[in-house]
Amino acid sequence: MSDTQWPRYQVFHQARPDRPHLNAGSVHAPDPELALLNARDVFVRRPPCVSLWVVQAADITGLTAEELAAGQWPERPAEPGRAEEPYLVFIKREARGTHEHCGEVQGSSPQQALQRAVREVKVSPALVYWVCPKRSVLASEPDQGPSLFGPAQDKPYRDQAFYHTDSLMRDIRRNDGQEPEGS
Amino acid sequence: MNTGTAGALAAYLLGLADDELILAHRDSEWTGHAPILEEDIAFSNLALDELGHAGLWYAAHAELLGENPQTRPDELAFLREPADFRNVQMVELPNGDWAFSMLRQYLFDAAEMVRLEALVNSRHKPTAETAAKIRQEERYHLRHTAAWVRRLGLGTEESHRRMQAALEMLFPYAEQLFQPQDGQAGLVDQGYIPSEQATVADWRGRVRQDLEGADLRLPEAAESPAASRAAHSEHLAQLLSEMQVVARSDRGAAW
């Protein structure tokens, strides 16, 4: 049976103009435009956001600190005739952290971009590197900001505690003449 | 604004609010059932947004009639009988397949956008402000639903067939969104609301472009199955009985 799942896209979101884009997670989508819209609905319906990037997960090449130490570079040689182009560099800096946009390098292959990222982008510790060609990234347009991210600003986010369900349920049981268990 | 004008504008806004509420409920029926997780979340978000818009229009309606804008919306949503609702029949139809629900949402979003773009210039300031607030969110809705219409229309043979069938069914119903109601002419003349002739012409132009771009054939102009917003199909009563049952079984309960 063929795989009917849509491709996966990594989502990077920027909370403020002076902050880097951070990896928020991933969504499935049939194409980049719908990936961007899905990313908005899944990850930034409430949190502040000024910009979103999506990139197909298959276009990202990764390298862990262990692989770097062992000299195990990923086999992603240059496509024939491919000129140098800009790659975005994302680095995971903490075990529980997420990938963070740390800069840009030039490369004619993912492997070369990774080598240059390790050499040129000074971040320590760097636990996992990700690089992807800049052309693979679909970014939200600045003028789309208000319709994509604006409505979230004036909507309250309420977690379950807001509704006081627990104390309400206790009251209901008390009124029914039943004391809640354990009280 | 005199009492007659306020009453007419309140009636107009009630129609907008009821359309949003009933469509929101239909959309919410997809929660947990949409074809893919991401779209399940997105469509549930659309439902919540439309519910929010309904709340804003109900509150504006209540203000115009000197009623409490905090409590009146809940009463209007949960304690009215089907015959008192003023939504168009398009939004009360059962969901059908994904193509039907997505196309309905798209046709509605396009109509709403055209209307909001005119209402932001309403002489009635609260109406203009509410329209401006909703419009921002509607831009996103339209982008989302237009993107789906394009992909389903140009997708597979099956998705195209389902979209065309949904369009044949929905297009005449959509016309009802633009049927002028009693007392509306005066509101148009005084600059409170746009004329339906202008709104429907703008809407037809926009949806024609999107639908033909999705390889869908617009049906011949057909009369809307209902002219009056007081007339409903049997589906509304069923929808309301489900939507209202909790509120009605414990009136005045704290939420």
HADDOCK unambig.tbl for C-alpha pairs under 7 A between the chains (distance, minus, plus):
assign (segid A and resid 27 and name CA) (segid B and resid 38 and name CA) 6.92 0.50 0.50
assign (segid A and resid 37 and name CA) (segid B and resid 144 and name CA) 6.83 0.50 0.50
assign (segid A and resid 38 and name CA) (segid B and resid 38 and name CA) 5.96 0.50 0.50
assign (segid A and resid 38 and name CA) (segid B and resid 42 and name CA) 6.71 0.50 0.50
assign (segid A and resid 41 and name CA) (segid B and resid 41 and name CA) 6.71 0.50 0.50
assign (segid A and resid 41 and name CA) (segid B and resid 42 and name CA) 5.38 0.50 0.50
assign (segid A and resid 42 and name CA) (segid B and resid 38 and name CA) 6.80 0.50 0.50
assign (segid A and resid 42 and name CA) (segid B and resid 41 and name CA) 6.67 0.50 0.50
assign (segid A and resid 146 and name CA) (segid B and resid 136 and name CA) 6.79 0.50 0.50
assign (segid A and resid 147 and name CA) (segid B and resid 136 and name CA) 4.95 0.50 0.50
assign (segid A and resid 147 and name CA) (segid B and resid 137 and name CA) 5.51 0.50 0.50
assign (segid A and resid 147 and name CA) (segid B and resid 139 and name CA) 6.00 0.50 0.50
assign (segid A and resid 147 and name CA) (segid B and resid 140 and name CA) 5.52 0.50 0.50
assign (segid A and resid 148 and name CA) (segid B and resid 140 and name CA) 6.14 0.50 0.50
assign (segid A and resid 151 and name CA) (segid B and resid 137 and name CA) 6.20 0.50 0.50
